[in-house]
Amino acid sequence: MARLDGDLAEVQRFGVDSGLALANGVLVLCGALALMLGLSWQLSLVALALLPLQVLLLTYLRPRIERLTRDLRERASTISSFFFERLSNIKFIQSVGSEIREADNLHRLQDDYLVGLRRLQMFNLASTTLPTLLTLLGTIAVFIVGGAMVINQSMTLGTLVAFTAYLARATLAFLENPCWARSR
């Protein structure tokens, strides 16, 4: 029952939220990229240089996160089943004196769940931190190249500020896109 309830919630979330978020994300991303290209195609190339690496990283991590999420749901449903079965048979367990054995079984199930939870949290952390690090490196490169362009007077400071604002919006739209978003 716990697994069914969790899966239904995921289907509802996917069916309702993902379509709207995808449409919004694509529109914002395309608009921001178009404005960035309009302001400076050179800086756009610098900003997008690490994008293929981000896409590869996210496509590598996402299936693993989905698998770990499924495993964690299975472990949670196993714990729920354990409680359901043991609570309905508590008098029998007490009569045969197997409380300690059942407590050990529960601790093993909890330990398995915690191991899976830690593993999922580490992959979720990596799927957030590594693309953000690459984005930061791209932004630093944009500021270095853009700063040089401002110093050389081939770009105004206002254009650089506007470009970085659009870059921030495009990055946010890309990272929040349901195609790349982490499974929870």
Sine and cosine of phi, psi and omega as CSV:
sin_phi,cos_phi,sin_psi,cos_psi,sin_omega,cos_omega
0.00,0.00,-0.65,0.76,0.01,-1.00
-0.90,0.44,-0.65,0.76,0.01,-1.00
-0.91,0.42,-0.69,0.72,0.01,-1.00
-0.88,0.47,-0.69,0.73,0.01,-1.00
-0.89,0.45,-0.70,0.71,0.02,-1.00
-0.90,0.43,-0.67,0.75,-0.01,-1.00
-0.92,0.39,-0.64,0.77,0.04,-1.00
-0.89,0.46,-0.64,0.77,0.04,-1.00
-0.89,0.45,-0.64,0.77,0.03,-1.00
-0.91,0.41,-0.65,0.76,0.02,-1.00
-0.90,0.44,-0.68,0.74,0.04,-1.00
-0.89,0.46,-0.71,0.71,0.01,-1.00
-0.88,0.48,-0.70,0.72,-0.02,-1.00
-0.91,0.41,-0.71,0.70,-0.07,-1.00
-0.91,0.41,-0.59,0.81,-0.08,-1.00
-1.00,-0.05,-0.78,0.63,-0.15,-0.99
-0.98,0.18,-0.63,0.78,-0.16,-0.99
-0.91,0.42,-0.68,0.73,-0.02,-1.00
-0.88,0.47,-0.72,0.69,0.01,-1.00
-0.92,0.39,-0.66,0.75,0.01,-1.00
-0.91,0.41,-0.61,0.79,0.02,-1.00
-0.90,0.43,-0.73,0.68,0.01,-1.00
-0.88,0.48,-0.72,0.70,0.02,-1.00
-0.89,0.45,-0.71,0.70,-0.02,-1.00
-0.89,0.46,-0.66,0.75,0.01,-1.00
-0.91,0.41,-0.69,0.73,0.02,-1.00
-0.89,0.45,-0.72,0.69,0.00,-1.00
-0.90,0.43,-0.70,0.72,-0.01,-1.00
-0.89,0.46,-0.74,0.67,0.01,-1.00
-0.89,0.45,-0.68,0.74,0.02,-1.00
-0.89,0.45,-0.71,0.70,0.00,-1.00
-0.91,0.42,-0.66,0.75,0.02,-1.00
-0.90,0.43,-0.64,0.77,0.03,-1.00
-0.89,0.45,-0.68,0.73,0.02,-1.00
-0.92,0.39,-0.62,0.79,0.05,-1.00
-0.89,0.46,-0.71,0.70,0.02,-1.00
-0.89,0.46,-0.60,0.80,0.03,-1.00
-0.92,0.40,-0.56,0.83,0.00,-1.00
-0.98,0.22,-0.70,0.71,-0.02,-1.00
-0.26,-0.97,0.94,-0.35,0.03,-1.00
-0.94,0.34,-0.48,0.88,0.01,-1.00
-0.91,0.42,-0.74,0.67,0.02,-1.00
-0.92,0.39,-0.52,0.85,0.05,-1.00
-0.89,0.46,-0.66,0.75,0.05,-1.00
-0.89,0.45,-0.67,0.74,0.04,-1.00
-0.89,0.46,-0.71,0.71,-0.05,-1.00
-0.91,0.42,-0.58,0.82,-0.08,-1.00
-1.00,-0.07,0.06,1.00,-0.06,-1.00
-0.88,0.48,-0.58,0.81,-0.04,-1.00
-1.00,-0.05,-0.02,1.00,-0.03,-1.00
-0.85,0.53,-0.71,0.70,0.02,-1.00
-0.85,0.52,-0.61,0.79,0.03,-1.00
-0.92,0.40,-0.62,0.78,0.05,-1.00
-0.89,0.45,-0.69,0.72,0.00,-1.00
-0.89,0.46,-0.70,0.72,0.03,-1.00
-0.88,0.48,-0.69,0.73,0.00,-1.00
-0.88,0.48,-0.73,0.69,-0.02,-1.00
-0.93,0.37,-0.61,0.79,0.04,-1.00
-0.94,0.34,-0.42,0.91,0.09,-1.00
-0.96,0.27,-0.70,0.72,-0.11,-0.99
-0.98,0.21,-0.58,0.81,-0.13,-0.99
-0.85,0.53,-0.75,0.66,0.01,-1.00
-0.88,0.47,-0.55,0.83,0.02,-1.00
-0.93,0.36,-0.63,0.78,0.05,-1.00
-0.91,0.42,-0.66,0.75,0.03,-1.00
-0.89,0.46,-0.67,0.74,0.02,-1.00
-0.90,0.43,-0.70,0.71,0.01,-1.00
-0.90,0.43,-0.58,0.81,0.04,-1.00
-0.91,0.42,-0.70,0.71,0.05,-1.00
-0.87,0.48,-0.70,0.71,0.02,-1.00
-0.87,0.50,-0.66,0.75,-0.01,-1.00
-0.92,0.40,-0.62,0.78,0.06,-1.00
-0.90,0.44,-0.64,0.77,0.05,-1.00
-0.88,0.47,-0.68,0.73,0.00,-1.00
-0.91,0.42,-0.64,0.77,0.04,-1.00
-0.91,0.42,-0.65,0.76,0.02,-1.00
-0.93,0.36,-0.50,0.86,0.07,-1.00
-0.91,0.42,-0.65,0.76,0.05,-1.00
-0.91,0.42,-0.68,0.74,0.04,-1.00
-0.88,0.48,-0.69,0.73,0.03,-1.00
-0.89,0.45,-0.63,0.77,0.03,-1.00
-0.85,0.53,-0.76,0.65,-0.01,-1.00
-0.89,0.45,-0.69,0.73,-0.02,-1.00
-0.87,0.50,-0.74,0.68,-0.03,-1.00
-0.93,0.36,-0.67,0.74,-0.07,-1.00
-0.96,0.29,-0.61,0.79,-0.01,-1.00
-0.93,0.38,-0.55,0.83,0.03,-1.00
-0.96,0.27,-0.30,0.95,0.00,-1.00
-0.89,-0.45,0.43,0.90,-0.11,-0.99
-0.88,0.47,-0.62,0.79,-0.01,-1.00
-0.91,0.41,-0.64,0.77,0.03,-1.00
-0.91,0.40,-0.68,0.73,0.00,-1.00
-0.87,0.49,-0.67,0.75,0.03,-1.00
-0.93,0.38,-0.60,0.80,-0.06,-1.00
-0.93,0.36,-0.50,0.86,0.03,-1.00
-1.00,-0.10,0.01,1.00,0.08,-1.00
0.93,0.37,0.61,0.79,-0.03,-1.00
-0.95,-0.30,0.47,0.88,0.02,-1.00
-0.88,0.48,-0.66,0.75,-0.03,-1.00
-0.91,0.41,-0.68,0.73,0.03,-1.00
-0.88,0.47,-0.67,0.75,0.01,-1.00
-0.93,0.37,-0.60,0.80,0.07,-1.00
-0.90,0.43,-0.65,0.76,0.06,-1.00
-0.89,0.45,-0.65,0.76,0.05,-1.00
-0.88,0.48,-0.67,0.74,0.02,-1.00
-0.90,0.44,-0.68,0.73,0.02,-1.00
-0.88,0.47,-0.62,0.78,0.04,-1.00
-0.90,0.44,-0.69,0.72,0.03,-1.00
-0.89,0.45,-0.66,0.75,0.02,-1.00
-0.91,0.41,-0.66,0.75,0.03,-1.00
-0.89,0.45,-0.68,0.73,0.05,-1.00
-0.87,0.49,-0.66,0.75,0.01,-1.00
-0.90,0.44,-0.71,0.70,-0.02,-1.00
-0.91,0.43,-0.61,0.80,0.06,-1.00
-0.89,0.47,-0.72,0.69,0.03,-1.00
-0.90,0.44,-0.64,0.77,0.02,-1.00
-0.90,0.44,-0.70,0.72,0.03,-1.00
-0.89,0.46,-0.67,0.74,0.01,-1.00
-0.89,0.46,-0.70,0.71,0.02,-1.00
-0.89,0.45,-0.67,0.74,0.01,-1.00
-0.89,0.45,-0.61,0.79,0.02,-1.00
-0.92,0.40,-0.68,0.73,0.03,-1.00
-0.92,0.38,-0.63,0.78,0.06,-1.00
-0.89,0.46,-0.66,0.75,0.04,-1.00
-0.89,0.46,-0.70,0.71,0.02,-1.00
-0.90,0.44,-0.63,0.78,-0.03,-1.00
-0.95,0.31,-0.26,0.96,0.08,-1.00
-0.99,-0.12,-0.72,0.70,-0.13,-0.99
-0.95,0.32,-0.72,0.69,-0.08,-1.00
-0.91,0.41,-0.73,0.68,0.09,-1.00
-0.89,0.45,-0.57,0.82,0.05,-1.00
-0.91,0.41,-0.63,0.77,0.06,-1.00
-0.89,0.46,-0.70,0.72,0.04,-1.00
-0.90,0.44,-0.63,0.78,0.06,-1.00
-0.89,0.46,-0.67,0.74,0.03,-1.00
-0.88,0.47,-0.69,0.72,0.04,-1.00
-0.89,0.46,-0.65,0.76,0.06,-1.00
-0.90,0.44,-0.65,0.76,0.02,-1.00
-0.91,0.41,-0.64,0.77,0.06,-1.00
-0.88,0.48,-0.69,0.72,0.03,-1.00
-0.88,0.47,-0.63,0.77,0.04,-1.00
-0.89,0.45,-0.69,0.73,0.02,-1.00
-0.91,0.41,-0.61,0.79,0.01,-1.00
-0.92,0.39,-0.78,0.62,-0.01,-1.00
-0.92,0.39,-0.69,0.72,0.02,-1.00
-0.90,0.44,-0.64,0.77,0.06,-1.00
-0.88,0.47,-0.66,0.75,0.05,-1.00
-0.90,0.44,-0.62,0.78,0.02,-1.00
-0.91,0.40,-0.61,0.79,0.04,-1.00
-0.92,0.39,-0.67,0.74,0.01,-1.00
-0.89,0.45,-0.63,0.77,0.02,-1.00
-0.98,0.19,-0.02,1.00,0.01,-1.00
0.88,0.47,0.47,0.88,0.12,-0.99
-1.00,-0.07,-0.02,1.00,0.06,-1.00
-0.45,-0.89,0.55,-0.84,0.05,-1.00
-1.00,0.04,0.35,-0.94,0.03,-1.00
-0.89,0.45,-0.62,0.78,0.03,-1.00
-0.88,0.48,-0.63,0.78,0.04,-1.00
-0.91,0.42,-0.65,0.76,0.03,-1.00
-0.90,0.44,-0.67,0.74,0.02,-1.00
-0.90,0.43,-0.71,0.70,0.03,-1.00
-0.89,0.46,-0.68,0.74,0.00,-1.00
-0.87,0.50,-0.71,0.70,-0.03,-1.00
-0.93,0.38,-0.52,0.86,0.07,-1.00
-0.92,0.40,-0.70,0.72,0.04,-1.00
-0.92,0.39,-0.58,0.81,0.05,-1.00
-0.89,0.45,-0.69,0.73,0.02,-1.00
-0.88,0.47,-0.67,0.74,0.00,-1.00
-0.92,0.39,-0.66,0.76,0.02,-1.00
-0.90,0.43,-0.65,0.76,0.01,-1.00
-0.89,0.46,-0.70,0.71,0.02,-1.00
-0.89,0.46,-0.69,0.73,0.01,-1.00
-0.90,0.43,-0.61,0.79,0.01,-1.00
-0.93,0.37,-0.74,0.67,-0.08,-1.00
-0.95,0.32,-0.44,0.90,0.01,-1.00
-1.00,-0.02,-0.04,1.00,-0.02,-1.00
-0.88,0.47,0.72,-0.69,0.00,-1.00
-0.86,0.51,-0.38,0.93,0.04,-1.00
-0.92,0.40,-0.47,0.89,-0.04,-1.00
-0.92,-0.38,-0.26,0.97,-0.10,-0.99
-0.86,0.51,0.50,-0.86,-0.01,-1.00
-0.96,0.29,0.60,-0.80,0.12,-0.99
-0.96,0.28,0.62,-0.79,0.05,-1.00
-0.83,-0.56,0.00,0.00,0.00,0.00
